[in-house]
Amino acid sequence: MNTIKSFFISILLCMSIPSKGQTQDLEITFAYNRQDNALILKLFNNTDKEIIVLNQSLLNESSGSCIILTEKHDNGQSDLIISLYDYEDGQWIRSKTINPNERLELFYSFEAIPANNVTRARLFLSTYFRDRKTGKLVSKRYKNDLPIKQIK
C-alpha cells in the first residue's frame, strides 16, 4: 500500500515540475499591486524564437488565455472571467507575439474591471511557438494561482 501511495505522490510531484521547467521558456510574473489595487502580469520570452500568446476567444470563453477572478460575497463567491487583452482600434486582439528576449507587461485595474473583494486570481496562458526542426506549431499551457487580499 505504501508503494502505491508513494507512486501517486511521485506522479503529483512530477506534474508540478514542468510548470517550473516551462518558465525557462517564458518567465511569468503574476502579482497583485496593493497600492494600485491592480493585477500585474509580466511575460518575458527567454528563448530565441517568437512566442505567441493566444487571447481568450470571443465565441468560447474557456479557450485561449484568461484570468479568472474569484469574488467573495455575503452569500458565497462567484467567478469573473477576463481576457488578457481588450479591443484595439475597435478590433478584438486574438494574440500577441513576444519576440526573443522581449517582455510583455499587462496591467488590470480592479476599478476598471470592476471587481470587488477579490480573494483569488487564476491565470491560464495558452502559448504557441514554431518548432525549428519540424516547422510545426507547438502549444504550451501555463497556470498560476494567486491568493489576494484586496483593499476595500
C-alpha positions as CSV (number, residue, x, y, z in Angstrom):
1,M,0.0,0.0,0.0
2,N,2.9,2.4,0.8
3,T,4.4,1.7,-2.6
4,I,1.1,2.8,-4.3
5,K,0.9,5.8,-2.1
6,S,4.5,6.9,-2.9
7,F,3.9,6.2,-6.6
8,F,1.0,8.6,-6.7
9,I,2.9,11.2,-4.7
10,S,5.8,11.0,-7.1
11,I,3.4,11.4,-10.0
12,L,2.0,14.5,-8.4
13,L,5.4,15.9,-7.8
14,C,6.5,15.3,-11.4
15,M,3.3,17.0,-12.6
16,S,4.3,20.1,-10.7
17,I,7.9,20.2,-12.0
18,P,7.0,21.1,-15.7
19,S,5.4,24.3,-14.5
20,K,8.8,25.3,-13.1
21,G,10.7,24.0,-16.1
22,Q,8.5,25.7,-18.6
23,T,9.3,29.1,-17.0
24,Q,12.7,28.7,-18.6
25,D,10.9,29.5,-22.0
26,L,8.5,32.1,-20.7
27,E,9.3,33.8,-17.4
28,I,5.9,34.7,-15.8
29,T,5.4,37.3,-13.0
30,F,1.8,37.5,-11.8
31,A,1.3,39.7,-8.9
32,Y,-1.2,41.9,-7.1
33,N,-0.2,45.6,-6.6
34,R,-2.0,46.7,-3.4
35,Q,-1.2,50.3,-3.9
36,D,-2.7,50.5,-7.3
37,N,-5.4,47.9,-6.5
38,A,-4.5,46.0,-9.7
39,L,-3.0,42.8,-11.1
40,I,0.2,43.0,-13.0
41,L,1.3,40.3,-15.5
42,K,4.8,40.4,-16.9
43,L,5.8,37.8,-19.5
44,F,9.5,37.6,-20.6
45,N,10.5,35.4,-23.6
46,N,13.8,33.7,-22.7
47,T,14.0,31.8,-26.0
48,D,15.5,32.6,-29.4
49,K,12.1,32.1,-31.0
50,E,8.8,34.1,-31.2
51,I,6.2,33.1,-28.6
52,I,2.5,33.8,-29.5
53,V,0.2,34.3,-26.5
54,L,-3.3,33.5,-27.6
55,N,-6.1,35.6,-26.2
56,Q,-9.5,34.4,-24.9
57,S,-11.9,33.6,-27.8
58,L,-15.0,35.8,-28.2
59,L,-17.0,32.7,-29.1
60,N,-15.7,30.4,-26.4
61,E,-14.6,32.0,-23.1
62,S,-12.9,28.8,-22.0
63,S,-10.4,28.7,-24.8
64,G,-7.2,30.7,-25.1
65,S,-5.7,32.8,-22.2
66,C,-7.7,34.4,-19.5
67,I,-7.7,35.4,-15.8
68,I,-10.4,34.1,-13.5
69,L,-11.1,36.3,-10.5
70,T,-12.9,34.9,-7.5
71,E,-15.0,37.4,-5.6
72,K,-16.3,36.8,-2.1
73,H,-19.9,37.8,-1.4
74,D,-22.1,37.6,1.7
75,N,-23.9,34.6,0.2
76,G,-20.8,32.8,-1.2
77,Q,-18.5,33.5,-4.0
78,S,-18.5,34.0,-7.8
79,D,-16.0,33.9,-10.6
80,L,-15.4,36.6,-13.1
81,I,-13.5,35.7,-16.3
82,I,-11.5,38.5,-18.0
83,S,-9.4,38.2,-21.2
84,L,-5.8,39.1,-21.3
85,Y,-6.2,41.8,-24.0
86,D,-9.1,44.1,-24.8
87,Y,-10.1,45.7,-28.1
88,E,-7.5,47.7,-30.1
89,D,-8.7,50.2,-32.7
90,G,-12.2,48.6,-32.5
91,Q,-10.8,45.1,-33.3
92,W,-10.6,42.1,-30.9
93,I,-7.0,41.2,-30.2
94,R,-6.6,37.4,-31.0
95,S,-3.0,37.1,-30.0
96,K,0.2,39.0,-29.2
97,T,3.7,37.9,-30.2
98,I,6.6,38.2,-27.8
99,N,9.9,38.4,-29.7
100,P,13.0,36.7,-28.4
101,N,14.3,38.3,-25.2
102,E,11.4,40.8,-25.1
103,R,8.9,41.5,-22.4
104,L,5.1,42.0,-22.4
105,E,3.6,43.8,-19.5
106,L,-0.2,43.9,-18.8
107,F,-2.0,45.9,-16.1
108,Y,-5.5,45.1,-14.8
109,S,-7.0,47.7,-12.5
110,F,-9.8,46.4,-10.3
111,E,-11.6,49.7,-10.6
112,A,-11.8,49.3,-14.4
113,I,-12.9,45.7,-14.4
114,P,-14.9,46.3,-11.9
115,A,-14.1,43.7,-9.2
116,N,-14.8,43.8,-5.5
117,N,-13.5,41.8,-2.6
118,V,-11.3,39.6,-4.9
119,T,-9.8,36.6,-3.0
120,R,-8.0,34.8,-5.8
121,A,-6.8,35.3,-9.3
122,R,-6.1,32.3,-11.6
123,L,-4.0,32.8,-14.7
124,F,-4.4,30.5,-17.7
125,L,-2.0,31.1,-20.5
126,S,-2.1,29.4,-23.9
127,T,1.1,29.9,-25.9
128,Y,2.4,28.7,-29.3
129,F,5.8,28.7,-30.9
130,R,7.2,27.2,-34.1
131,D,9.5,24.2,-33.7
132,R,12.6,24.8,-35.8
133,K,13.1,21.1,-36.6
134,T,9.6,20.2,-37.7
135,G,8.2,23.6,-38.6
136,K,5.0,22.8,-36.7
137,L,3.3,25.0,-34.1
138,V,3.9,23.7,-30.6
139,S,1.5,24.7,-27.8
140,K,2.3,25.1,-24.1
141,R,-0.1,26.0,-21.3
142,Y,0.7,27.7,-18.1
143,K,-1.3,28.1,-14.9
144,N,-0.7,30.4,-11.9
145,D,-2.8,30.7,-8.8
146,L,-2.6,34.0,-6.9
147,P,-4.2,34.5,-3.5
148,I,-5.3,38.1,-3.0
149,K,-6.2,40.3,0.0
150,Q,-7.8,43.2,-1.9
151,I,-8.2,46.6,-0.4
152,K,-11.8,47.7,0.2
